């Protein structure tokens, strides 16, 4: 935990922690500016992984340069590569949402790209978008074109003759009816829109294609569907295929040959070389589902195949642009037909890459070149699908839940959408950071909760969809399925538990071996999952979802895609044990119950009815029991499942008897997680669909945290030892903010100095890092935290005596407890929040010359300091403040202080010699340059041969001396000395002793050249009349005229 450190000396009173309430501190003069300064300076770092990507919604490429590829992700924004996937860069980080449904390149000018937001895949985890965007500079800047309430855009078509004429297929709200859906048209680049095709408020446009030869002819697939928290339904009469031949002014429904009755999702494509050839992948009742073909622009259709895998989630069909008989159909497996759908390749046509294929692009200039987007990211083939490459080099993972352990460095584990559960250290000790190779796959399926055992850091409790929980030994690789199984009773022989898609696992922080799993009951194990007991009755509302309607109709066995993705309703979504009382347990459900027990499960009380202005049956997304007050609890509800996007976050101080909303100031995006800092009761973090927010006054006000891409934050963990904020994002993998110390200090109400203020400096570790050179090509690599003591300070508006000049510097002095100066550093002095990293070394023996690199062994370094406590003094203008920093040895090694002192003495001795050697080398270099100039002068003046030979002899002697000095350089030996925690070897000490014997005489010889021999040569040159010619005099002008 975090404990204040005793100061070595009196620190300014500005550093003393007071009991001023954080709310008052935030309201004080400059409080808001202080928080803004700190937030602007705190930076998250990306951890990855990239080894498994996230769901891809769409892919497009530049046809004239197919190495330029744009990818639209379900939750990770828009990305671009200019080298066919060797490297990628995000383009959508600053936009208001990150869910993408379509990316369309205007091929006549590839710098123009249209993006429709909100993926159209209809999953229970599908995020929602915020309209249509366009760039005219290849993604550097974007224009928001509106259509915000469409929420989900499936396809955009742009008139190839005019980039300002575009059509948007808007599916509309997934979770409820709305009027902003159908096909929209713009003729002025998105400044204005007109809806040109509309069926009803539950039916939107799921696909839209344009005849390449006749841009006024378009085909639209309309789709009636709605998802609810309890299920899903498609069909109802609204779905169908429509065609316009006049650019959208009028539309005709096409029915001849298509299945009658209810239809669901429909995918479309038109052959690039012949607009008469159109394919439709149709979901329909009975035997009507399958692939249909029209040879007459949709006037009539014929069924060519019954293949149509999981329409709700896929329904993607593509025609090879150069071969009308080659058809691609997306699904769990990729299907390819070479005879217009009559037969299909056996097995998965994309063997070796991730399944679940949603996007596909075929190069019109080379049909062997295909790009594929799936739940696992982007893949490509250059041989028509025989062999594929996964582009797992950009981090777009979709995490649901994460957990951390107490290893050092600590591990982060998390569950990915359709991509298993993975673990990795939060940083590695290599020079190239955390790479894909550092991640370990620990459990399959769709990954969710991952929680570590209370006592054994190698025991992990993990889970995949539907409560499929397991216990994994990370040291041995042993796994055991521990999913609780219901026992039949006399009253119910078919009794079973109902588990949520994301069923919770909670590990007790009080009782070793105690684990909770949530179904419709709370299941408790006291022996790490070997046996289970029901710790509660059924805590849900026990509603039979078959009695509930969707789109005004019951959901029956005849309903298309009936309840696809929602296996059950009425189950537990959250289990939260109080960190203060093991008998105090909170439970939330998907049907809106909020249950609490204060006696370890003997009795339960549903307190949701005590929350005012909360609609019924609101999904409980998170519960956070306070670590400061037993009766304090935070609850977040997610009502986007009911088409309500407002934030619902509440606080109770009395065990749920009364509540107040703390959502004021939050934007209208549903809330996924809320966390309280264990050492600062006023410090809260909240993750929603666009990022993370912080409150320093217990929810009275909120500020968005910057330096993080726009992305859903599904989970957040505060590491209890390292004080890091770890985020599990649903679209950009894991991000970490190292050390929350500044925010903790603000939230705890510390009186912060207005001129210059030091924030607490976290402990610094002298890690031993393996050698080797990083050769990783295009592999993903995530940089770790700064290697050293991270010194953070704030300069107030008058910190440097007014606004300092640009480039003004603050002075930082590191001293020992006895006041000995160890290192002097510089940092910015302008107002704001700043960070400087001390590498835990003494002053380097010399500074490299301007433009000089570090060479093979890096820049010169001073000796590593001994473990202990040091004082850092900050001087800005007239302000002087101080703070302590503790330096510790690598925790993996046993510390031998006597050996460390011997190591330090040897390293310091070698560093001192290195400085002297460099000074001698610089002197020799300068004299050599001077002798070359002298030789040139003597040659030009045709000086006496003896004088010239004298100069040449001096130069030769200097060259020999340079070689001797170089051999005495101890840079390599010094680095070897610090490669371990023990004393130097006898050979290392001998090398240092020998250098001390050799270097002083060499320096004396260098000094003899400087003070005697080179000056003597200059005197001889002068006597011989050999002098530099300064040139002719310049005539002084005389002023004439006025």
MOMO-V109147 format. One record per residue. RES is the residue in one letter. SS is DSSP state (H for helix, E for strand, L for the rest). Layout:
# MOMO-V109147
res	ss
RES	SS
RES	SS
This chain:
# MOMO-V109147
res	ss
X	L
X	L
X	L
X	L
X	L
X	L
X	L
X	L
X	L
X	L
X	L
X	L
X	H
X	H
X	H
X	L
X	L
X	L
X	L
X	L
X	L
X	H
X	H
X	H
X	H
X	H
X	H
X	L
X	L
X	L
X	H
X	H
X	H
X	H
X	H
X	H
X	H
X	H
X	H
X	H
X	H
X	L
X	L
X	L
X	E
X	E
X	E
X	E
X	L
X	L
X	L
X	L
X	L
X	L
X	L
X	E
X	E
X	E
X	E
X	E
X	E
X	E
X	L
X	L
X	E
X	E
X	E
X	E
X	E
X	E
X	E
X	E
X	E
X	L
X	L
X	L
X	L
X	E
X	E
X	E
X	E
X	L
X	L
X	L
X	L
X	L
X	L
X	L
X	E
X	E
X	L
X	L
X	L
X	L
X	L
X	L
X	L
X	L
X	L
X	E
X	E
X	E
X	E
X	E
X	E
X	L
X	L
X	L
X	L
X	L
X	L
X	L
X	E
X	E
X	E
X	E
X	E
X	L
X	L
X	L
X	L
X	L
X	L
X	L
X	L
X	L
X	L
X	L
X	L
X	L
X	L
X	E
X	E
X	E
X	E
X	L
X	L
X	L
X	L
X	L
X	L
X	L
X	E
X	E
X	L
X	L
X	L
X	H
X	H
X	H
X	L
X	L
X	E
X	E
X	E
X	E
X	E
X	E
X	L
X	L
X	L
X	L
X	L
X	L
X	L
X	E
X	E
X	E
X	E
X	E
X	L
X	L
X	L
X	L
X	L
X	L
X	L
X	L
X	L
X	L
X	L
X	E
X	E
X	E
X	E
X	E
X	L
X	L
X	L
X	L
X	L
X	L
X	L
X	E
X	E
X	E
X	E
X	L
X	L
X	E
X	L
X	L
X	E
X	E
X	E
X	E
X	E
X	E
X	E
X	E
X	E
X	L
X	L
X	E
X	E
X	E
X	E
X	E
X	E
X	E
X	E
X	E
X	E
X	E
X	E
X	E
X	E
X	L
X	L
X	L
X	L
X	E
X	E
X	E
X	L
X	L
X	L
X	L
X	L
X	E
X	E
X	E
X	E
X	E
X	L
X	L
X	L
X	L
X	L
X	L
X	L
X	E
X	E
X	E
X	L
X	L
X	L
X	L
X	L
X	L
X	L
X	L
X	E
X	E
X	E
X	E
X	E
X	E
X	E
X	E
X	E
X	L
X	L
X	E
X	E
X	E
X	E
X	E
X	E
X	E
X	E
X	E
X	E
X	E
X	L
X	L
X	L
X	L
X	L
X	E
X	E
X	E
X	E
X	E
X	L
X	L
X	L
X	L
X	L
X	L
X	L
X	E
X	E
X	E
X	E
X	L
X	L
X	L
X	L
X	L
X	L
X	L
X	L
X	L
X	L
X	L
X	E
X	E
X	E
X	L
X	L
X	L
X	L
X	L
X	L
X	L
X	E
X	E
X	E
X	L
X	L
X	L
X	L
X	L
X	E
X	E
X	E
X	L
X	L
X	L
X	L
X	L
X	L
X	L
X	L
X	L
X	L
X	L
X	L
X	L
X	L
X	L
X	L
X	L
X	L
X	L
X	E
X	E
X	E
X	E
X	E
X	E
X	L
X	L
X	L
X	L
X	L
X	L
X	L
X	E
X	E
X	E
X	E
X	E
X	L
X	L
X	E
X	E
X	E
X	E
X	E
X	L
X	L
X	L
X	L
X	L
X	L
X	L
X	E
X	E
X	L
X	L
X	L
X	L
X	L
X	L
X	L
X	E
X	E
X	E
X	E
X	E
X	E
X	E
X	L
X	L
X	L
X	L
X	L
X	L
X	E
X	E
X	E
X	E
X	E
X	E
X	L
X	L
X	L
X	L
X	E
X	E
X	E
X	E
X	E
X	L
X	L
X	L
X	L
X	L
X	L
X	L
X	L
X	E
X	E
X	H
X	H
X	H
X	L
X	E
X	E
X	E
X	E
X	L
X	L
X	L
X	E
X	E
X	E
X	E
X	E
X	E
X	L
X	L
X	L
X	L
X	L
X	L
X	E
X	E
X	E
X	E
X	E
X	E
X	H
X	H
X	H
X	E
X	E
X	E
X	E
X	E
X	E
X	L
X	L
X	L
X	L
X	L
X	E
X	E
X	E
X	L
X	L
X	L
X	L
X	L
X	L
X	L
X	L
X	L
X	L
X	L
X	L
X	L
X	L
X	L
X	L
X	L
X	L
X	L
X	L
X	L
X	L
X	L
X	E
X	E
X	E
X	L
X	L
X	L
X	L
X	L
X	L
X	L
X	E
X	E
X	E
X	E
X	L
X	L
X	L
X	E
X	E
X	E
X	E
X	L
X	L
X	L
X	L
X	L
X	L
X	L
X	E
X	E
X	L
X	L
X	L
X	L
X	L
X	L
X	L
X	L
X	L
X	L
X	H
X	H
X	H
X	L
X	E
X	E
X	L
X	L
X	E
X	E
X	L
X	L
X	L
X	L
X	L
X	E
X	L
X	L
X	L
X	L
X	L
X	L
X	L
X	L
X	L
X	L
X	L
X	E
X	E
X	E
X	E
X	E
X	E
X	L
X	L
X	L
X	L
X	L
X	L
X	L
X	E
X	E
X	E
X	E
X	E
X	L
X	L
X	L
X	L
X	E
X	E
X	E
X	E
X	L
X	L
X	L
X	L
X	L
X	L
X	L
X	E
X	E
X	L
X	H
X	H
X	H
X	L
X	L
X	L
X	L
X	L
X	L
X	L
X	L
X	E
X	E
X	E
X	E
X	E
X	E
X	E
X	L
X	L
X	L
X	L
X	L
X	L
X	L
X	E
X	E
X	E
X	E
X	E
X	E
X	L
X	H
X	H
X	H
X	L
X	L
X	L
X	L
X	L
X	E
X	E
X	E
X	E
X	E
X	L
X	L
X	L
X	L
X	L
X	L
X	L
X	E
X	E
X	L
X	L
X	L
X	L
X	L
X	L
X	L
X	L
X	L
X	E
X	E
X	E
X	E
X	E
X	E
X	E
X	L
X	L
X	E
X	E
X	E
X	E
X	E
X	E
X	E
X	E
X	E
X	L
X	L
X	L
X	E
X	E
X	E
X	E
X	L
X	L
X	L
X	L
X	L
X	L
X	L
X	E
X	E
X	L
X	L
X	L
X	L
X	L
X	L
X	L
X	L
X	E
X	E
X	E
X	E
X	E
X	E
X	L
X	L
X	L
X	L
X	L
X	L
X	E
X	E
X	E
X	E
X	E
X	E
X	L
X	L
X	L
X	E
X	E
X	E
X	E
X	L
X	L
X	L
X	H
X	H
X	H
X	H
X	H
X	H
X	H
X	L
X	L
X	L
X	L
X	L
X	L
X	L
X	L
X	E
X	E
X	E
X	L
X	L
X	L
X	L
X	L
X	E
X	E
X	E
X	L
X	L
X	L
X	L
X	L
X	L
X	L
X	L
X	L
X	L
X	L
X	L
X	L
X	L
X	E
X	E
X	L
X	L
X	L
X	L
X	L
X	L
X	E
X	E
X	E
X	E
X	E
X	E
X	E
X	L
X	L
X	L
X	L
X	L
X	L
X	L
X	L
X	L
X	L
X	L
X	L
X	L
X	E
X	E
X	E
X	E
X	E
X	E
X	E
X	L
X	L
X	L
X	L
X	L
X	E
X	E
X	E
X	E
X	E
X	E
X	E
X	E
X	L
X	L
X	L
X	E
X	E
X	E
X	E
X	E
X	E
X	E
X	L
X	L
X	E
X	L
X	L
X	L
X	L
X	L
X	L
X	L
X	L
X	L
X	L
X	L
X	L
X	L
X	L
X	L
X	L
X	L
X	L
X	L
X	L
X	L
X	L
X	E
X	L
X	L
X	L
X	E
X	E
X	E
X	E
X	E
X	E
X	E
X	E
X	E
X	L
X	L
X	E
X	E
X	E
X	E
X	E
X	E
X	E
X	E
X	E
X	E
X	E
X	L
X	L
X	L
X	L
X	L
X	L
X	L
X	H
X	H
X	H
X	H
X	H
X	H
X	H
X	H
X	H
X	H
X	H
X	H
X	H
X	H
X	H
X	H
X	H
X	H
X	H
X	H
X	H
X	H
X	H
X	H
X	H
X	H
X	H
X	H
X	H
X	H
X	H
X	H
X	H
X	H
X	H
X	H
X	H
X	H
X	H
X	H
X	H
X	H
X	H
X	H
X	H
X	L
X	L
X	L
X	H
X	H
X	H
X	H
X	H
X	H
X	H
X	H
X	H
X	H
X	H
X	H
X	H
X	H
X	H
X	H
X	H
X	H
X	H
X	H
X	H
X	H
X	H
X	L
X	L
X	L
X	H
X	H
X	H
X	H
X	H
X	H
X	H
X	L
X	L
X	L
X	L
X	L
X	L
X	L
X	L
X	H
X	H
X	H
X	H
X	H
X	H
X	H
X	H
X	H
X	H
X	H
X	H
X	H
X	H
X	H
X	H
X	H
X	H
X	H
X	H
X	H
X	H
X	H
X	H
X	H
X	H
X	H
X	H
X	H
X	H
X	H
X	H
X	H
X	H
X	H
X	H
X	H
X	H
X	L
X	L
X	L
X	L
X	L
X	L
X	L
X	L
X	L
X	L
X	L
X	L
X	L
X	L
X	L
X	L
X	L
X	L
X	L
